[in-house]
Amino acid sequence: MLGGLGAPELIVIALIALLLFGAGRIADIGKGLGQGIKNFKQGLREASELDDDSKDAKAEKKAEKSEKAKKKEEATEEA
């Protein structure tokens, strides 16, 4: 298989990375990557919550407007 990455190739890449960066630096890179993923997920969660809140606020405004319109109709029908 041309260009495939199997276990031996991944082991060689890991050893080269270990030689270039050292064990401590690789641990720091892993920690930073983990924190980045955590922050990304938290940002997605917060964006979703904000989107839900804005949808709720729009629905409330729409309900208020229709309620006011109904009251106006009732007032004009009574007059």
Phi and psi restraints in degrees (range 20) as a CNS / XPLOR table:
assign (resid 1 and name C) (resid 2 and name N)
       (resid 2 and name CA) (resid 2 and name C) 1.0 -85.9 20.0 2
assign (resid 2 and name N) (resid 2 and name CA)
       (resid 2 and name C) (resid 3 and name N) 1.0 124.5 20.0 2
assign (resid 2 and name C) (resid 3 and name N)
       (resid 3 and name CA) (resid 3 and name C) 1.0 81.8 20.0 2
assign (resid 3 and name N) (resid 3 and name CA)
       (resid 3 and name C) (resid 4 and name N) 1.0 6.1 20.0 2
assign (resid 3 and name C) (resid 4 and name N)
       (resid 4 and name CA) (resid 4 and name C) 1.0 -80.6 20.0 2
assign (resid 4 and name N) (resid 4 and name CA)
       (resid 4 and name C) (resid 5 and name N) 1.0 148.7 20.0 2
assign (resid 4 and name C) (resid 5 and name N)
       (resid 5 and name CA) (resid 5 and name C) 1.0 -106.3 20.0 2
assign (resid 5 and name N) (resid 5 and name CA)
       (resid 5 and name C) (resid 6 and name N) 1.0 111.5 20.0 2
assign (resid 5 and name C) (resid 6 and name N)
       (resid 6 and name CA) (resid 6 and name C) 1.0 -103.3 20.0 2
assign (resid 6 and name N) (resid 6 and name CA)
       (resid 6 and name C) (resid 7 and name N) 1.0 -172.3 20.0 2
assign (resid 6 and name C) (resid 7 and name N)
       (resid 7 and name CA) (resid 7 and name C) 1.0 -61.3 20.0 2
assign (resid 7 and name N) (resid 7 and name CA)
       (resid 7 and name C) (resid 8 and name N) 1.0 -44.3 20.0 2
assign (resid 7 and name C) (resid 8 and name N)
       (resid 8 and name CA) (resid 8 and name C) 1.0 -62.8 20.0 2
assign (resid 8 and name N) (resid 8 and name CA)
       (resid 8 and name C) (resid 9 and name N) 1.0 -39.3 20.0 2
assign (resid 8 and name C) (resid 9 and name N)
       (resid 9 and name CA) (resid 9 and name C) 1.0 -65.3 20.0 2
assign (resid 9 and name N) (resid 9 and name CA)
       (resid 9 and name C) (resid 10 and name N) 1.0 -41.9 20.0 2
assign (resid 9 and name C) (resid 10 and name N)
       (resid 10 and name CA) (resid 10 and name C) 1.0 -64.6 20.0 2
assign (resid 10 and name N) (resid 10 and name CA)
       (resid 10 and name C) (resid 11 and name N) 1.0 -36.6 20.0 2
assign (resid 10 and name C) (resid 11 and name N)
       (resid 11 and name CA) (resid 11 and name C) 1.0 -64.8 20.0 2
assign (resid 11 and name N) (resid 11 and name CA)
       (resid 11 and name C) (resid 12 and name N) 1.0 -42.5 20.0 2
assign (resid 11 and name C) (resid 12 and name N)
       (resid 12 and name CA) (resid 12 and name C) 1.0 -62.8 20.0 2
assign (resid 12 and name N) (resid 12 and name CA)
       (resid 12 and name C) (resid 13 and name N) 1.0 -44.5 20.0 2
assign (resid 12 and name C) (resid 13 and name N)
       (resid 13 and name CA) (resid 13 and name C) 1.0 -61.3 20.0 2
assign (resid 13 and name N) (resid 13 and name CA)
       (resid 13 and name C) (resid 14 and name N) 1.0 -42.1 20.0 2
assign (resid 13 and name C) (resid 14 and name N)
       (resid 14 and name CA) (resid 14 and name C) 1.0 -63.7 20.0 2
assign (resid 14 and name N) (resid 14 and name CA)
       (resid 14 and name C) (resid 15 and name N) 1.0 -41.5 20.0 2
assign (resid 14 and name C) (resid 15 and name N)
       (resid 15 and name CA) (resid 15 and name C) 1.0 -64.8 20.0 2
assign (resid 15 and name N) (resid 15 and name CA)
       (resid 15 and name C) (resid 16 and name N) 1.0 -40.6 20.0 2
assign (resid 15 and name C) (resid 16 and name N)
       (resid 16 and name CA) (resid 16 and name C) 1.0 -63.5 20.0 2
assign (resid 16 and name N) (resid 16 and name CA)
       (resid 16 and name C) (resid 17 and name N) 1.0 -43.7 20.0 2
assign (resid 16 and name C) (resid 17 and name N)
       (resid 17 and name CA) (resid 17 and name C) 1.0 -61.9 20.0 2
assign (resid 17 and name N) (resid 17 and name CA)
       (resid 17 and name C) (resid 18 and name N) 1.0 -40.4 20.0 2
assign (resid 17 and name C) (resid 18 and name N)
       (resid 18 and name CA) (resid 18 and name C) 1.0 -63.2 20.0 2
assign (resid 18 and name N) (resid 18 and name CA)
       (resid 18 and name C) (resid 19 and name N) 1.0 -41.3 20.0 2
assign (resid 18 and name C) (resid 19 and name N)
       (resid 19 and name CA) (resid 19 and name C) 1.0 -67.7 20.0 2
assign (resid 19 and name N) (resid 19 and name CA)
       (resid 19 and name C) (resid 20 and name N) 1.0 -38.5 20.0 2
assign (resid 19 and name C) (resid 20 and name N)
       (resid 20 and name CA) (resid 20 and name C) 1.0 -72.9 20.0 2
assign (resid 20 and name N) (resid 20 and name CA)
       (resid 20 and name C) (resid 21 and name N) 1.0 -43.9 20.0 2
assign (resid 20 and name C) (resid 21 and name N)
       (resid 21 and name CA) (resid 21 and name C) 1.0 -103.0 20.0 2
assign (resid 21 and name N) (resid 21 and name CA)
       (resid 21 and name C) (resid 22 and name N) 1.0 -28.4 20.0 2
assign (resid 21 and name C) (resid 22 and name N)
       (resid 22 and name CA) (resid 22 and name C) 1.0 87.9 20.0 2
assign (resid 22 and name N) (resid 22 and name CA)
       (resid 22 and name C) (resid 23 and name N) 1.0 157.0 20.0 2
assign (resid 22 and name C) (resid 23 and name N)
       (resid 23 and name CA) (resid 23 and name C) 1.0 -63.8 20.0 2
assign (resid 23 and name N) (resid 23 and name CA)
       (resid 23 and name C) (resid 24 and name N) 1.0 -40.8 20.0 2
assign (resid 23 and name C) (resid 24 and name N)
       (resid 24 and name CA) (resid 24 and name C) 1.0 -64.9 20.0 2
assign (resid 24 and name N) (resid 24 and name CA)
       (resid 24 and name C) (resid 25 and name N) 1.0 -42.2 20.0 2
assign (resid 24 and name C) (resid 25 and name N)
       (resid 25 and name CA) (resid 25 and name C) 1.0 -67.1 20.0 2
assign (resid 25 and name N) (resid 25 and name CA)
       (resid 25 and name C) (resid 26 and name N) 1.0 -38.1 20.0 2
assign (resid 25 and name C) (resid 26 and name N)
       (resid 26 and name CA) (resid 26 and name C) 1.0 -65.2 20.0 2
assign (resid 26 and name N) (resid 26 and name CA)
       (resid 26 and name C) (resid 27 and name N) 1.0 -38.8 20.0 2
assign (resid 26 and name C) (resid 27 and name N)
       (resid 27 and name CA) (resid 27 and name C) 1.0 -62.8 20.0 2
assign (resid 27 and name N) (resid 27 and name CA)
       (resid 27 and name C) (resid 28 and name N) 1.0 -41.6 20.0 2
assign (resid 27 and name C) (resid 28 and name N)
       (resid 28 and name CA) (resid 28 and name C) 1.0 -63.9 20.0 2
assign (resid 28 and name N) (resid 28 and name CA)
       (resid 28 and name C) (resid 29 and name N) 1.0 -40.1 20.0 2
assign (resid 28 and name C) (resid 29 and name N)
       (resid 29 and name CA) (resid 29 and name C) 1.0 -63.4 20.0 2
assign (resid 29 and name N) (resid 29 and name CA)
       (resid 29 and name C) (resid 30 and name N) 1.0 -44.0 20.0 2
assign (resid 29 and name C) (resid 30 and name N)
       (resid 30 and name CA) (resid 30 and name C) 1.0 -62.3 20.0 2
assign (resid 30 and name N) (resid 30 and name CA)
       (resid 30 and name C) (resid 31 and name N) 1.0 -41.9 20.0 2
assign (resid 30 and name C) (resid 31 and name N)
       (resid 31 and name CA) (resid 31 and name C) 1.0 -64.1 20.0 2
assign (resid 31 and name N) (resid 31 and name CA)
       (resid 31 and name C) (resid 32 and name N) 1.0 -44.7 20.0 2
assign (resid 31 and name C) (resid 32 and name N)
       (resid 32 and name CA) (resid 32 and name C) 1.0 -63.5 20.0 2
assign (resid 32 and name N) (resid 32 and name CA)
       (resid 32 and name C) (resid 33 and name N) 1.0 -39.3 20.0 2
assign (resid 32 and name C) (resid 33 and name N)
       (resid 33 and name CA) (resid 33 and name C) 1.0 -64.3 20.0 2
assign (resid 33 and name N) (resid 33 and name CA)
       (resid 33 and name C) (resid 34 and name N) 1.0 -43.3 20.0 2
assign (resid 33 and name C) (resid 34 and name N)
       (resid 34 and name CA) (resid 34 and name C) 1.0 -61.9 20.0 2
assign (resid 34 and name N) (resid 34 and name CA)
       (resid 34 and name C) (resid 35 and name N) 1.0 -43.5 20.0 2
assign (resid 34 and name C) (resid 35 and name N)
       (resid 35 and name CA) (resid 35 and name C) 1.0 -65.8 20.0 2
assign (resid 35 and name N) (resid 35 and name CA)
       (resid 35 and name C) (resid 36 and name N) 1.0 -37.2 20.0 2
assign (resid 35 and name C) (resid 36 and name N)
       (resid 36 and name CA) (resid 36 and name C) 1.0 -63.1 20.0 2
assign (resid 36 and name N) (resid 36 and name CA)
       (resid 36 and name C) (resid 37 and name N) 1.0 -43.1 20.0 2
assign (resid 36 and name C) (resid 37 and name N)
       (resid 37 and name CA) (resid 37 and name C) 1.0 -65.0 20.0 2
assign (resid 37 and name N) (resid 37 and name CA)
       (resid 37 and name C) (resid 38 and name N) 1.0 -41.3 20.0 2
assign (resid 37 and name C) (resid 38 and name N)
       (resid 38 and name CA) (resid 38 and name C) 1.0 -61.6 20.0 2
assign (resid 38 and name N) (resid 38 and name CA)
       (resid 38 and name C) (resid 39 and name N) 1.0 -45.8 20.0 2
assign (resid 38 and name C) (resid 39 and name N)
       (resid 39 and name CA) (resid 39 and name C) 1.0 -64.8 20.0 2
assign (resid 39 and name N) (resid 39 and name CA)
       (resid 39 and name C) (resid 40 and name N) 1.0 -37.4 20.0 2
assign (resid 39 and name C) (resid 40 and name N)
       (resid 40 and name CA) (resid 40 and name C) 1.0 -63.2 20.0 2
assign (resid 40 and name N) (resid 40 and name CA)
       (resid 40 and name C) (resid 41 and name N) 1.0 -46.0 20.0 2
assign (resid 40 and name C) (resid 41 and name N)
       (resid 41 and name CA) (resid 41 and name C) 1.0 -63.4 20.0 2
assign (resid 41 and name N) (resid 41 and name CA)
       (resid 41 and name C) (resid 42 and name N) 1.0 -40.0 20.0 2
assign (resid 41 and name C) (resid 42 and name N)
       (resid 42 and name CA) (resid 42 and name C) 1.0 -64.3 20.0 2
assign (resid 42 and name N) (resid 42 and name CA)
       (resid 42 and name C) (resid 43 and name N) 1.0 -40.3 20.0 2
assign (resid 42 and name C) (resid 43 and name N)
       (resid 43 and name CA) (resid 43 and name C) 1.0 -63.9 20.0 2
assign (resid 43 and name N) (resid 43 and name CA)
       (resid 43 and name C) (resid 44 and name N) 1.0 -40.7 20.0 2
assign (resid 43 and name C) (resid 44 and name N)
       (resid 44 and name CA) (resid 44 and name C) 1.0 -63.0 20.0 2
assign (resid 44 and name N) (resid 44 and name CA)
       (resid 44 and name C) (resid 45 and name N) 1.0 -41.7 20.0 2
assign (resid 44 and name C) (resid 45 and name N)
       (resid 45 and name CA) (resid 45 and name C) 1.0 -62.9 20.0 2
assign (resid 45 and name N) (resid 45 and name CA)
       (resid 45 and name C) (resid 46 and name N) 1.0 -44.8 20.0 2
assign (resid 45 and name C) (resid 46 and name N)
       (resid 46 and name CA) (resid 46 and name C) 1.0 -65.8 20.0 2
assign (resid 46 and name N) (resid 46 and name CA)
       (resid 46 and name C) (resid 47 and name N) 1.0 -39.8 20.0 2
assign (resid 46 and name C) (resid 47 and name N)
       (resid 47 and name CA) (resid 47 and name C) 1.0 -64.0 20.0 2
assign (resid 47 and name N) (resid 47 and name CA)
       (resid 47 and name C) (resid 48 and name N) 1.0 -39.3 20.0 2
assign (resid 47 and name C) (resid 48 and name N)
       (resid 48 and name CA) (resid 48 and name C) 1.0 -65.0 20.0 2
assign (resid 48 and name N) (resid 48 and name CA)
       (resid 48 and name C) (resid 49 and name N) 1.0 -41.2 20.0 2
assign (resid 48 and name C) (resid 49 and name N)
       (resid 49 and name CA) (resid 49 and name C) 1.0 -64.6 20.0 2
assign (resid 49 and name N) (resid 49 and name CA)
       (resid 49 and name C) (resid 50 and name N) 1.0 -41.5 20.0 2
assign (resid 49 and name C) (resid 50 and name N)
       (resid 50 and name CA) (resid 50 and name C) 1.0 -64.2 20.0 2
assign (resid 50 and name N) (resid 50 and name CA)
       (resid 50 and name C) (resid 51 and name N) 1.0 -39.4 20.0 2
assign (resid 50 and name C) (resid 51 and name N)
       (resid 51 and name CA) (resid 51 and name C) 1.0 -64.0 20.0 2
assign (resid 51 and name N) (resid 51 and name CA)
       (resid 51 and name C) (resid 52 and name N) 1.0 -42.8 20.0 2
assign (resid 51 and name C) (resid 52 and name N)
       (resid 52 and name CA) (resid 52 and name C) 1.0 -63.7 20.0 2
assign (resid 52 and name N) (resid 52 and name CA)
       (resid 52 and name C) (resid 53 and name N) 1.0 -41.1 20.0 2
assign (resid 52 and name C) (resid 53 and name N)
       (resid 53 and name CA) (resid 53 and name C) 1.0 -63.4 20.0 2
assign (resid 53 and name N) (resid 53 and name CA)
       (resid 53 and name C) (resid 54 and name N) 1.0 -41.6 20.0 2
assign (resid 53 and name C) (resid 54 and name N)
       (resid 54 and name CA) (resid 54 and name C) 1.0 -68.3 20.0 2
assign (resid 54 and name N) (resid 54 and name CA)
       (resid 54 and name C) (resid 55 and name N) 1.0 -35.3 20.0 2
assign (resid 54 and name C) (resid 55 and name N)
       (resid 55 and name CA) (resid 55 and name C) 1.0 -65.3 20.0 2
assign (resid 55 and name N) (resid 55 and name CA)
       (resid 55 and name C) (resid 56 and name N) 1.0 -41.3 20.0 2
assign (resid 55 and name C) (resid 56 and name N)
       (resid 56 and name CA) (resid 56 and name C) 1.0 -63.4 20.0 2
assign (resid 56 and name N) (resid 56 and name CA)
       (resid 56 and name C) (resid 57 and name N) 1.0 -42.1 20.0 2
assign (resid 56 and name C) (resid 57 and name N)
       (resid 57 and name CA) (resid 57 and name C) 1.0 -64.7 20.0 2
assign (resid 57 and name N) (resid 57 and name CA)
       (resid 57 and name C) (resid 58 and name N) 1.0 -41.2 20.0 2
assign (resid 57 and name C) (resid 58 and name N)
       (resid 58 and name CA) (resid 58 and name C) 1.0 -63.9 20.0 2
assign (resid 58 and name N) (resid 58 and name CA)
       (resid 58 and name C) (resid 59 and name N) 1.0 -40.3 20.0 2
assign (resid 58 and name C) (resid 59 and name N)
       (resid 59 and name CA) (resid 59 and name C) 1.0 -65.6 20.0 2
assign (resid 59 and name N) (resid 59 and name CA)
       (resid 59 and name C) (resid 60 and name N) 1.0 -39.3 20.0 2
assign (resid 59 and name C) (resid 60 and name N)
       (resid 60 and name CA) (resid 60 and name C) 1.0 -65.1 20.0 2
assign (resid 60 and name N) (resid 60 and name CA)
       (resid 60 and name C) (resid 61 and name N) 1.0 -43.2 20.0 2
assign (resid 60 and name C) (resid 61 and name N)
       (resid 61 and name CA) (resid 61 and name C) 1.0 -62.6 20.0 2
assign (resid 61 and name N) (resid 61 and name CA)
       (resid 61 and name C) (resid 62 and name N) 1.0 -41.2 20.0 2
assign (resid 61 and name C) (resid 62 and name N)
       (resid 62 and name CA) (resid 62 and name C) 1.0 -64.0 20.0 2
assign (resid 62 and name N) (resid 62 and name CA)
       (resid 62 and name C) (resid 63 and name N) 1.0 -40.9 20.0 2
assign (resid 62 and name C) (resid 63 and name N)
       (resid 63 and name CA) (resid 63 and name C) 1.0 -65.0 20.0 2
assign (resid 63 and name N) (resid 63 and name CA)
       (resid 63 and name C) (resid 64 and name N) 1.0 -40.3 20.0 2
assign (resid 63 and name C) (resid 64 and name N)
       (resid 64 and name CA) (resid 64 and name C) 1.0 -63.6 20.0 2
assign (resid 64 and name N) (resid 64 and name CA)
       (resid 64 and name C) (resid 65 and name N) 1.0 -42.8 20.0 2
assign (resid 64 and name C) (resid 65 and name N)
       (resid 65 and name CA) (resid 65 and name C) 1.0 -63.6 20.0 2
assign (resid 65 and name N) (resid 65 and name CA)
       (resid 65 and name C) (resid 66 and name N) 1.0 -42.8 20.0 2
assign (resid 65 and name C) (resid 66 and name N)
       (resid 66 and name CA) (resid 66 and name C) 1.0 -68.5 20.0 2
assign (resid 66 and name N) (resid 66 and name CA)
       (resid 66 and name C) (resid 67 and name N) 1.0 -34.0 20.0 2
assign (resid 66 and name C) (resid 67 and name N)
       (resid 67 and name CA) (resid 67 and name C) 1.0 -65.4 20.0 2
assign (resid 67 and name N) (resid 67 and name CA)
       (resid 67 and name C) (resid 68 and name N) 1.0 -42.9 20.0 2
assign (resid 67 and name C) (resid 68 and name N)
       (resid 68 and name CA) (resid 68 and name C) 1.0 -63.9 20.0 2
assign (resid 68 and name N) (resid 68 and name CA)
       (resid 68 and name C) (resid 69 and name N) 1.0 -39.8 20.0 2
assign (resid 68 and name C) (resid 69 and name N)
       (resid 69 and name CA) (resid 69 and name C) 1.0 -64.6 20.0 2
assign (resid 69 and name N) (resid 69 and name CA)
       (resid 69 and name C) (resid 70 and name N) 1.0 -39.9 20.0 2
assign (resid 69 and name C) (resid 70 and name N)
       (resid 70 and name CA) (resid 70 and name C) 1.0 -64.0 20.0 2
assign (resid 70 and name N) (resid 70 and name CA)
       (resid 70 and name C) (resid 71 and name N) 1.0 -41.4 20.0 2
assign (resid 70 and name C) (resid 71 and name N)
       (resid 71 and name CA) (resid 71 and name C) 1.0 -63.9 20.0 2
assign (resid 71 and name N) (resid 71 and name CA)
       (resid 71 and name C) (resid 72 and name N) 1.0 -40.0 20.0 2
assign (resid 71 and name C) (resid 72 and name N)
       (resid 72 and name CA) (resid 72 and name C) 1.0 -63.9 20.0 2
assign (resid 72 and name N) (resid 72 and name CA)
       (resid 72 and name C) (resid 73 and name N) 1.0 -42.8 20.0 2
assign (resid 72 and name C) (resid 73 and name N)
       (resid 73 and name CA) (resid 73 and name C) 1.0 -61.2 20.0 2
assign (resid 73 and name N) (resid 73 and name CA)
       (resid 73 and name C) (resid 74 and name N) 1.0 -44.0 20.0 2
assign (resid 73 and name C) (resid 74 and name N)
       (resid 74 and name CA) (resid 74 and name C) 1.0 -64.1 20.0 2
assign (resid 74 and name N) (resid 74 and name CA)
       (resid 74 and name C) (resid 75 and name N) 1.0 -39.5 20.0 2
assign (resid 74 and name C) (resid 75 and name N)
       (resid 75 and name CA) (resid 75 and name C) 1.0 -67.1 20.0 2
assign (resid 75 and name N) (resid 75 and name CA)
       (resid 75 and name C) (resid 76 and name N) 1.0 -40.2 20.0 2
assign (resid 75 and name C) (resid 76 and name N)
       (resid 76 and name CA) (resid 76 and name C) 1.0 -73.1 20.0 2
assign (resid 76 and name N) (resid 76 and name CA)
       (resid 76 and name C) (resid 77 and name N) 1.0 -31.3 20.0 2
assign (resid 76 and name C) (resid 77 and name N)
       (resid 77 and name CA) (resid 77 and name C) 1.0 -70.4 20.0 2
assign (resid 77 and name N) (resid 77 and name CA)
       (resid 77 and name C) (resid 78 and name N) 1.0 -34.9 20.0 2
assign (resid 77 and name C) (resid 78 and name N)
       (resid 78 and name CA) (resid 78 and name C) 1.0 -72.6 20.0 2
assign (resid 78 and name N) (resid 78 and name CA)
       (resid 78 and name C) (resid 79 and name N) 1.0 -28.2 20.0 2
